[in-house]
Amino acid sequence: MSTAILGAIWLLGGCGPPGVVAPDLEEPPIEVRVFLDGPIRAGGGNLIVQTEFDVGGGVELPEPVAGGLEFVADGRPITERIGARDVVTQRYVFRGGPGHYEVPPLLATWTDDEGTSVEAQSTPLFLDIEVDPVQVGELIDIVEP
């Protein structure tokens, strides 16, 4: 029972093991996300680029680039306020021939009212158009001990 009480105190921030620092739960001033909007069809599909950043600053919205793919903005970016953050969403239509493609990480720069800049990047996105996904290695059967 005393272990449960000590665990509860530790979880509530009353104390912790020496050298352990509580994680910083504060959000970074800018985040960048890239994701598909629906399935990939023959010849292309739709891609979303979204930046989320602290209110009181501006952001340069990155455009996706990938060798062999053509990206065209589908309308104007949409800006929404969610709490103390602004979210800018831009939809793109992409076209390309059959193959494997990589949309490298997109870099966005957020600048606050005082001129301080912070950069953030998305994760890379891998697209397979009209081809099977790349297979790395082979799956093997699990043998019971």
N, C-alpha and C positions, 0 to 999 in steps of 0.2 A: 504494500500500500504506500509506503514512503517513497518508493521508486515512482509510482504514478503521480504523487504530489510534486516531487522534484521535476519530473518531466513536464507537468503542467506549468510550473513556475518558469522553466527554461523556455517553453513555447511562448509564454506570454511576455518574454523578454526580461524576466526578473534577474536571470543570471545565465551564464552559459559556460561551456568549457573554455579554459584559457586559450587565447590566440584565435578564437572563432569570432568573426565579425558578422553581424547581422547583414543580410543582403540588402542592397540599395534598391528599393522598390519604385523609385522615382523614374518616370518615363524619360527617355532621351528627348531633346527638343524637336527631333525630326525622325520619321520612319518612312521607308520606301518599300512598297510591295508591288510585285508583278505576278499576275495570275491569269489563267484562261477564263474566258466567259463562254462556257458551253464546250461541247466536244469539237475536235478538229474535224473538218469536213474535207472532202477531196479538194485539194488546191489551196486550203487555208482555213482561217477561223477568226476568232475575236480574242483580243488581249486587253487586259485592264492594267493601267499603271496608276497607282494610288500613293499619294504622299499624305502623311498625317503630321501636323506640326503645331507647336505652341502658338496661340493667338498673340498678336503683337509683332509679327515678323512676316517676311515674305519668303517665298520659295521659288526656285527655278525648277520647273517640271521637266524631268529628263524624257527624251524620246527613245523608244526602243530601236535597236539596230542589230541586225543579224545578217551575215553574208548569205545571199541567195533568197532572202525574204524581203518583200516590200510591205512597209507599214504605212497606213493612211489613217489619220485621225478621223474618228466617226463623231462629228459634232464638236461642240466646245467643251472644255473642261467644266465639271460640276463641282462647286464648292459648297460644303456643308459645315456647320458649326456643331460640334459634339462636345458639350461641357466646355472646358478651357482649351480645346484643340480645334483646329480647322482641318478638314479632310478634302483634298482635291482629287477627283477621279476623272481620268481621261480614258476613253475607250478607243481602241484601234482595231482596224480590220487588216489582217495580214494575208498575203498571197505568196505562194512559192510552189516549185515543182516537188515531186516526190523526193524524200530524203530526210536526213537527220540534221537538226539545226539546234544551235545554242544561242539564246538571247543572253549576252553577258550581263553581269550586274550593272544596274543603272545607278548613277551617282546623282544625288540631289543636294543642293546647297540651300540651307535656311539662313537668313540674315535677320537679326533682331533690329529693333528700332535704334539701337546704339551702334549698329554697324558690325557687330560680332557675328562671324559666320561659323556654322557647324555643318559638316557633311555627313551623309549617311548613304548606304548603298543597299540595293536589294540583293536577293540571292539569285544565282543564275537560273534560267528556265530552259529546259530541254524539250524540244518539239520533234515529233515524228509524224511526217505527212506521207500518207499512203505507203508506209513501210512498217515492218514489224520493229518493235523496240530493240535496241542493241542488247544482246545477251552477253554477259560477262561471266565466264566460267559455266559450270554445269551444276545443277542441283543433284544431290545424291540422296539415296534412301537412308533413313535413320534405322540403324540396327539396334534392336533391343539388347541390353547387356545380358 
